[in-house]
């Protein structure tokens, strides 16, 4: 299927042009990739610190170390594009433009958050920006994202879905069902597989007998590629090419990004199962210093710029934390809103009306 001509702004039309993976990226694009990675790292490290200070209750699932994949796969999406994140992709809110004060309101479980304080940390969507709410049910977001992609195709939209999951999700039925359906229907969706070597405490080699998970794409009739998930330029180029193809109706793509999460599955997991030296090796491949070297080699780097960025991010984070901590908690009765349920009085009435009939039927 070929989509009708896009009628968006000239800016958006420029971004929809065929992406040349061989052309060098412009300085502005490289700067955005770096600054977003630095911002995501700064935000998540602050959240981890707040947890250890006991400033919020609950838990958190950080993606520290995976910034190149998070940023490269989701930068430059259009407002009408959808992101289907996992619980480890909280920073995709930054990439889609959710204000930090709303993100931290979610961390502190306050009524001002996009979910009005209903969901556990890192399980927050934002409908105005087309961010699907992730769930602890692994790969569930892929099924929802695939449904959105089907709707986009049926409505002849040029919008795409970028759906993220870890390599552990490939062992589950929801992953298979989503990719199989997307392949059969040739849907405008890009599946980003973050192979960080660990599904909680289970290593990748116990998840799959193949070294490159991208080979699984062949079973679903879609293109599959593997990239260095710590090389933000490589991830960005692969994602942009796949997104362009999805907009043009050529179907879905599976992009495996080989990366690594520095910390445990969550803040309550010490990651004690890792082999000796594994973390040190991957920290030596930290995507942020790697990008600093890349920019330096091209004459685009200045130490002062990094300090300016950090100062700006810290100020924005401080303001967001202050906003969140001063925001009220939701009223307990608010939990009854937006759910398919009855009030206590209605349930009692229902029980009286239906109980005799049920007894007769039995």
C-alpha positions, -999 to 999 in steps of 0.1 A, spaced: 0 0 0 12 35 -9 0 63 14 -15 95 -1 7 126 -3 15 141 31 1 176 36 20 186 68 43 216 73 74 221 52 96 211 82 78 178 85 79 172 47 117 177 49 119 150 76 98 127 55 123 128 26 141 96 18 168 91 44 203 86 31 221 63 55 254 69 38 254 107 41 271 122 72 247 137 97 246 175 101 261 192 131 227 202 144 214 165 143 246 153 160 242 179 187 206 169 194 216 132 196 243 140 222 222 165 243 192 141 245 215 113 256 230 135 283 196 147 294 182 112 296 212 100 317 210 131 340 172 126 346 175 89 353 205 92 376 186 118 396 155 96 399 178 68 412 192 92 438 157 103 448 148 67 454 178 61 476 169 92 496 135 78 502 119 108 485 93 86 467 78 52 474 77 24 449 104 14 424 121 24 392 135 6 361 163 27 347 179 24 312 212 40 322 238 28 297 212 23 269 208 60 260 221 56 224 193 31 217 166 51 235 175 84 218 185 72 184 153 51 179 129 79 189 144 112 180 127 133 153 93 115 154 64 136 143 37 147 169 12 122 154 36 93 156 32 68 184 57 53 208 49 20 225 75 18 253 83 -8 279 86 -1 316 123 6 309 117 33 283 105 61 306 128 86 290 109 83 257 87 109 274 116 133 270 119 124 233 83 130 226 82 162 246 64 154 279 73 183 303 97 171 330 74 185 358 47 160 346 73 132 345 84 138 380 48 142 392 44 106 380 75 95 398 61 110 430 26 95 423 9 129 423 -24 139 408 -7 163 384 10 134 365 -4 122 331 -19 92 348 -31 112 378 -11 92 402 -26 58 393 3 38 379 36 25 393 68 44 384 79 42 348 45 28 338 31 60 325 18 70 291 7 104 278 -22 104 253 -17 140 240 17 130 227 7 95 216 28 76 242 12 43 250 11 34 287 36 5 293 26 -24 315 45 -49 336 30 -76 313 61 -80 291 55 -72 254 19 -61 260 28 -27 246 37 -43 213 2 -57 208 -13 -22 215 12 -5 192 5 -30 165 -32 -22 168 -24 15 165 -4 8 134 -33 -11 119 -56 19 126 -31 42 109 -30 20 78 -68 17 77 -72 55 80 -45 60 53 -23 80 76 14 84 73 19 81 110 42 54 123 46 35 155 79 28 172 76 -1 196 103 -9 221 110 -41 241 138 -61 255 153 -94 242 135 -113 270 101 -104 254 110 -125 223 102 -156 244 66 -146 249 35 -151 228 26 -114 227 59 -107 209 52 -134 183 16 -124 178 24 -87 174 53 -92 149 34 -119 130 3 -98 126 24 -67 116 42 -87 90 11 -102 75 -6 -69 73 25 -50 64 19 -23 90 37 10 95 56 0 127 92 -3 137 101 -28 164 131 -18 185 146 -48 203 169 -36 231 192 -66 236 208 -56 269 219 -92 276 197 -96 306 159 -103 311 158 -95 348 182 -123 360 180 -145 328 209 -141 304 203 -137 266 218 -171 258 190 -188 278 164 -167 259 174 -177 224 196 -201 205 205 -175 179 232 -148 185 214 -121 165 178 -117 174 171 -98 142 172 -131 123 138 -138 138 123 -111 115 125 -135 86 98 -157 101 74 -127 100 82 -115 65 98 -83 76 133 -67 74 156 -74 103 189 -57 111 213 -57 140 231 -25 150 255 -14 178 230 -1 203 257 20 220 264 39 187 237 66 186 245 76 151 241 40 139 208 35 157 195 69 144 203 60 108 188 26 110 156 39 127 152 68 102 155 44 73 130 21 88 106 49 97 108 63 62 100 29 47 71 25 71 56 58 60 59 48 24 40 16 30 68 -10 27 59 -26 60 75 -31 94 112 -35 104 128 -52 134 159 -34 146 180 -53 172 202 -28 192 229 -46 212 234 -26 243 237 -30 281 219 -17 312 244 -7 339 222 -14 369 198 -42 380 164 -50 366 151 -24 390 163 -3 420 157 -33 443 178 -56 422 216 -55 428 224 -74 395 244 -99 414 242 -126 386 265 -108 362 299 -124 352 330 -107 366 342 -79 343 310 -77 322 298 -43 336 333 -28 334 336 -38 297 303 -22 288 310 9 309 341 13 287 317 15 258 296 42 274 277 59 246 280 94 259 318 97 261 319 78 227 297 105 212 319 132 228 349 117 210 329 115 177 320 152 179 356 161 188 370 143 158 346 164 136 354 197 153 319 200 168 329 197 205 335 222 233 337 213 270 319 245 280 289 233 259 285 202 280 287 222 312 260 246 299 238 216 291 242 200 325 235 233 342 203 237 322 192 201 328 199 203 366 179 235 368 149 220 349 151 189 370 152 209 403 121 228 392 103 196 382 110 180 416 98 211 434 66 211 414 60 174 420 67 175 457 43 204 462 16 188 441 -12 170 460 -18 133 460 -49 120 442 -80 116 463 -86 79 470 -120 81 454 -104 91 422 -94 55 417 -131 48 407 -128 72 377 -121 59 342 -127 22 351 -155 -2 341 -170 -6 376 -200 0 397 -203 20 429 -209 -1 461 -246 9 460 -249 -1 424 -231 -34 430 -255 -43 459 -285 -34 438 -271 -55 409 -266 -85 432 -302 -83 445 -316 -81 409 -294 -108 394 -289 -133 422 -324 -150 420 -321 -154 382 -286 -169 385 -300 -194 411 -328 -204 387 -303 -208 358 -281 -231 379 
